[in-house]
Amino acid sequence: MSSIPSPIVEEPVETTGHDSRIRLVLRRFLRRRLAIAGLVIVLLLFAFAYVGPHFYKWRYDQIDFEAFLQHPSATHWFGTTQNGFDMLALTMRGMQKSLIIGLIGAVLSTGIAAIAGATAGYFSGWTDRAIVALIDLILVLPGFLIIAILSPVFHGRTWLIFVVLLAAFQWMITARVIRSMTLSMKEREFVYAARFMGVPHWKIIFRHILPNMSSFLIIDATINVSSLILAEVGLSFFGFGVQPPDISLGTLIGDHWESAQTANGYQFYFPAILLVMLVLSVNLVGDGLRDALDPNAGSATGKGAASR
Amino acid sequence: MTQRQPLLEVNGLSVTFPSEAGAVEAVRGVSYHVMPGEVLGIAGESGCGKSVSSLAVMGLLSRRARITGSVRFEGEELLGVGDKDLSKIRGGRIAMIFQDPLSALTPVITVGDQIAEAVRIHQNVSKQAAMDRVVDLLNLAGIPNPRQRARAFPHEFSGGMRQRAMIAMAIANNPKLIIADEPTTALDVTIQAQILDLLQKAKEATGAAIVMITHDLGVLAGFADRLTIMYAGKLVEIGGVDDVFYRPRMPYTMGLLGSIPRIDAAPGTPLTPIEGSPPSLTNLPPGCPFTPRCPMRVDICREKEPDLLRMDSSGNGHFAACHRSAEIEQKNLKGVDIFPASEAVPSRIEDLPREGRTPVLRITDLKKHYPMIIGAILQRRVGTIYAVDGIDLDIREGETLGLVGESGCGKTTTIMEILSLARPASGSIAVLGRSTAGMTARDRFQIRREISVVFQDPMASIDPRMPVSDILAEPMVTHGVPAEERAKRIGQLLKMVGLRPEYTSRYPQEFSGGQRQRICIARALALKPKLLVLDEPVSALDVSIRAGVLNLLEELKAELGLSYLFVAHDLSVVRHISDRVAVMYLGRIVETGGVNRVFNHPAHPYTQALLSAAPLPDPRKERARRRIILKGDLPSPANPPSGCRFRTRCQKFADELNDQQRQICIDTDPVLSDHGNPGSVHRAACHYAEGEN
């Protein structure tokens, strides 16, 4: 086919592109002091959990037979437990697990929500009804109790089963939001254009629909991190979550909560304060991201996604 | 002109908005006046500041806007007056009519109460008296059963009725001045004619002056007394309506007039597009802002912004802002003299007689009925919406079929049925001779190569998250075109639609509306299809850009031997681009035939009404025309009238026929039958189709 020597339309094309969108988001994010503080704290806590152990002389499974139940000191910064384990080493180890559970669980739960919600919204009909029914069913199930009941099943096996279970009770509301977003997005003309081109349905979902919700997905995943950490802590506290020999912030708090009222309260307060700092700063980052990515959503008060 | 005081005097009005990218100079020193009882038209493309300037007059801009200059209404300064005092004038002596009547009415209060509220704020009358006035007003506005309808909520009104209610509210307090901001833009052409007629009546009833803001010069031609053209926040031409239309002295005005397709023009009359798009109003360079798009630019245009100069050879009060206006005036240059009109490219296929060409699309007796269902779990069918009710279409190779009709007539349903390539519930669709009924999924996928689509809104029809190269590659990836061929083809496609091949890595938001529509067209052409379905491809674009896209479509069609199914509600565009035309009304085709034949000798009363409602950008012709104004709105497709579906609005049924003849219309559904000499393929579905044979 010969190409037509059509006159080139001389128009100044604005040089505001994709890069500039990223830059704009960054600029909006950087304007929020609290979000930056949150981000800095999250990064420091990560470094604390993963880099810290390399620079600390005690390991989490090492017993100091000369120091049982010692208050914080120059040798044991956070003190020791009754059995002579170093509290700081334990906290760092526990934080590692809590962080990884929060991250994997959040990605998993947002992922399930994205796929289930988009599938339901895109195909509608019976697929939609089935998925919505499933969502409603899981919503009325008491997730906490079910995981507690199932905890003997993953006793002695990998903690990853626990993460999957946590995520399985976390995705429903996000999926509903994504479903309704998909319902409006599939009526957009670029989706029609792709369909009439012959692009397969799953490809439309992954190439056109989900990427256009990426702001929402990023925000949701961030906020999920903190709720999953809290869920993990809650379950582990009662002994239904992370099982020994694994340690998490939840098991630490569970093991030492009784000391909170005593002179040995340090055993409880160090992991507990770090937990609060972690959850708070992740939420701050989530709110900042929401304001930066989706400025029309209004200044976030953390309600909605974070409080569920 | 008599020595009367002007009603409204705007002097050196400037409006600036702060923004992240710098100050936006939306209005830059605008001065005009409106005499009592006069209609002043303000025309310009979107983003030129016409709405902002009128909102500034009303004091309705946000507090962030910096407004300078002076606005005097009946000798009284309005700028700087507090909101409370302004509120006494607004709605009383100055009324406003907005573009979108749905958002201009409060959804939770009945229409009657809203109008009564407007009355009672400005007049000290009892509730009952106010309500009586409301009924009078609604009656004047042509709303049937006004007493009953006053108790209805805005959502129970159609778009046209809401705009009538808005006009009723605007004239409630006998204003001296009505500011109408694009009052007919969201409406169909038949409803537009009704509303313009009503505005004329309202003007006569109240003696108010009207400032009419619109992008459609055709609307102003027959309505306005004087006209101002705005560009980049400034007035570039002011004058009597005849002066501006027949003796434009600013290249922008000349270009605008040349870029409008006319319903009375012979087909093939080239349009003169204005290339480029309006400048951004932040950090405007010195000089005339039209310079980059102007075919007459000289060095001084870049240095100094021209002032409005009086044009001596025209009537009184004709001003234009152009350094070369004296030259234009002296030589009496016309738009076609200065703007390069594209030559019509002769097509090879057009030499072949129509019967000899392959049919690309053939639709027979297509029906699409939607069930009306209530209840979420226990679903019950309560009725049927006859969206498309038995239509025949047929497009041959190299041919453009224009499908016209008001919104809600089933145009969109028809093309969705065609594009989904599914087996229709009733009737048949055949693409390139192959019926969709017997197709397997594989066949369907194969045939998608041959038929592609361009949608109305170029902002919505490309994925904003993909760069141009991915957008254009998508159809080719889907249909397995090898990578190296794809890369070559993308460059080719961009060149074909008049974009630079270097643009491949850019994102859609970097392009203007017209450029985006070009990207959409390039994507549609990627697989070298035979048929392009164009769903209102230019109605979302500015007038000056429209012409460029229309010319491109024509070039492509001739060069590539494409066929178009061109869906539009704008008859002048259809006339310009189509070979044949089909007029649709309430799910049926009521008239079809060659475009010249149908437009010159419309046989069906609906076609006649549509044609007479379409505004002409020609003041003299427009004033001389007798307009057929259809009554009411499109009936609901869930409950179409018996017999002829058009009879409820038919001017012929109402005025010309006797009772016996009417009975036939009520009882018998007219079929689409040959009209005029056989072989002219001009067909109409009317018992009393007219026209000489």
Interface residues (C-beta under 8 A of the other chain):
Chain A: M1 S2 S3 I4 S6 P7 I8 V9 E10 E11 P12 V13 E14 T15 T16 G17 H18 R21 R188 E189 F190 Y192 A193 A194 R195 F196 M197 G198 V199 P200 K203 R207 H208 P211 N212 S214
Chain B: E275 G276 S277 S280 P292 L419 S420 R444 F445 R448 R449 I451 S452 V453 F455 Q456 D457 A460 S461 I462 D463 P464 R465 P467 E474 P475 T478 H479 Q492 K495 M496 V497 G498 L499 R500 Y503 R506 Y507 Q509 E510 F511 S512 G514 Q515 R518 C520 R523 K528 G548 L552 E555 L556 E559 L560
